[in-house]
Amino acid sequence: MRSYIENSLAYRFISWSILVYRSSCLNRFMETLGRWTENSTIYKGIIRYFNRKSFAENSVFYRILSFMGKKLDIHAGKIHTKLASAINSSKVKTLIDTLKTESGSNPNALLLTALVTFLSVYALVTSILGTWNTARLLYISVLGIICLLLIIPVKTLKGWVLSSRIYKVLHYIWE
């Protein structure tokens, strides 16, 4: 892949532009100007001005805003604590944690479970309402195929792709 980038026209143009700039008079002028300004009194004064302590921190308006911000921060922390405890004690999180621990061998099991649940409910509701059409059937079929692909381990899928003739032809063309 690196050889494709290095042989591309854009990469060659950018490399040539950088080389031309580094050996140009403009680059030498800018470096000299930079050294002059770093050692100048004006530059040091500007840096000292920006690094000084602000007088705004001593103002009444700043203190009022700071006080209000601290109070809002306390209330936001309380809300966060309550939400975190509610989420940690919820049944959905317990179910997800259980699925994660049970699916140690297949990392796609959680996604697979969610997709199968969605497909089942979607098909059930569509059947109850009697609103089947070609688009919904195609949608459920595609999601079903994705579910089947998620059951197969990634190593097996990778092996199938690497041994396929299409991959070998494309690999031959690109290399």
N, C-alpha and C positions, 0 to 999 in steps of 0.2 A: 504494500500500500504506500509505503514511504517513497518508493521509486516512482509511483504515479504522480505524487505531489511534486517531487524534485524535478521531474521531467515536464511538468506543466508549464505553459506559457506564462501564466500569472506569477508563479513562483520564481521563474527565471527573471521576469521583469522587476519584481519586488527586490530580489537579491541584487540585481544590477543597479537599481535605484539607490539602495543602501550603500553599495560600494562606491558609487559616484559621489554621493553626499559625503561619505566619510573622507574622501580624498579631495573635497572641494574647498575653495577659499571661504565659502560661506560657513562651513563647519569650523574652520580654524578661527574665523572672525567671531562666531558665536561662543566658542570655548574661551577665547581671550576676553571677550566682553563679560562672560560669566565669572572668570577669575577676578577681573577688575571690580565688578560689583560686590563680590563676596568680601573683598578687603576694603571696601570704601566706607567712609563714615556715614554717608547717607543710608546705605543698606543696613548698617548696624543700628542706626537710629530707628529705621522703619521696623526692624525685627524687635527692638526693645519696646517700641510703641505697641505692637501687636501682642507681646508677651506680658504686658503689665496687667495688674489686677484691675478689674472693672469696678467703677464707682457705683454701678447699678446694684451691686449686691448689698449696699448699705441703704438703699432707698426703701421707703415704706411700701411702695407698690410691689417691689420685688419680694418683700417679706410676706405681703398678703397673698401673692400668687404662690409662693413657696409653701405657706401654711395650708392653702386650699389643696395644693398638689399632694401634700403629705396625708391629709385627711382622705382624699380620694384614693390614694394608694392603700391606706388601711382598709377601706371598704372593698376595694377590688381584691385585696388579699383574702378577706373573709368570704367573698363570693367564690373565689377560686378554690378555697379550702372546702366549701360546701359542695361545689360541683365535682371536685376530685373525689370526695368521699362518696357522693352519689354514684358516680361512674364506677368506682372500685367495688361498690356493693351491688351493682346491677346484675341481673340475670344474663343479659346479653354479653357483658364482658366476661362473666364466668363461663358461658358457653364458648365464646371465642378463645379464651385461654385453654379450655379443655381441648378444643379442636387443634390448637397449635401444638400442645404437648403430645396429643395422640398422632399427629401427622408429621412426626419427625423425619420419616423416610421420604415423604412426598411434600415438598414445600408448597405445592399448588392446591393442597387439599382444602384449605380454607376458602380460596376462590372457587374451587369446584363445588364445595358445599353451598356457597352463596348462589352460584349460578343454577345449580340443580333445584334449590328451593324456589328461586325466582321463576324458573321454567315451569315447575309444577304448579305454582299458584297462578301464573299467567295462563297456562293451558286450562286449568280448572275454571277460572273466571270466564275465559273465552268460551268454554263449552257450556257453562251455565247460562251465559247471556246469548249463546247461539250466534256469535258474531265472527265465525271463522271465515277467513278469506285467504287468498293466495299470498298476500304480503305477510300476514301473521304466521301462516304455515311455514313460509320461507324463513322468517325471523326465528321461529322456534327451532327449525331444522339447523340453521347456522349455529345457533347457540348450543344445540345438542352436539354438533360436531366439535365445537370448541371444548365442550365438557369431555368428550371422548379423548381429545388430544391432551387434555390436562391429566387424565388418568395415567397416560403413558409417561414413564420417566424421561427426563430431558436427555439423559445419556443415550437412551434407545433412539429417540427422535434424531439426535445429532448423528448417530451412527447411520440411520436410514438416509439422512440427507447427504452425508459424506460419501455413501456408497451408490448414490443414484447417478444415473447417466447424465441427467440434466446438469447436476452440479459439476460433474467431471468435464462436460463440454464447456460450460461457462468458465470453469477454472482454467481450462486450457486456453480459452480465448483471452482471458484477462492476464494470464501470465505470459 
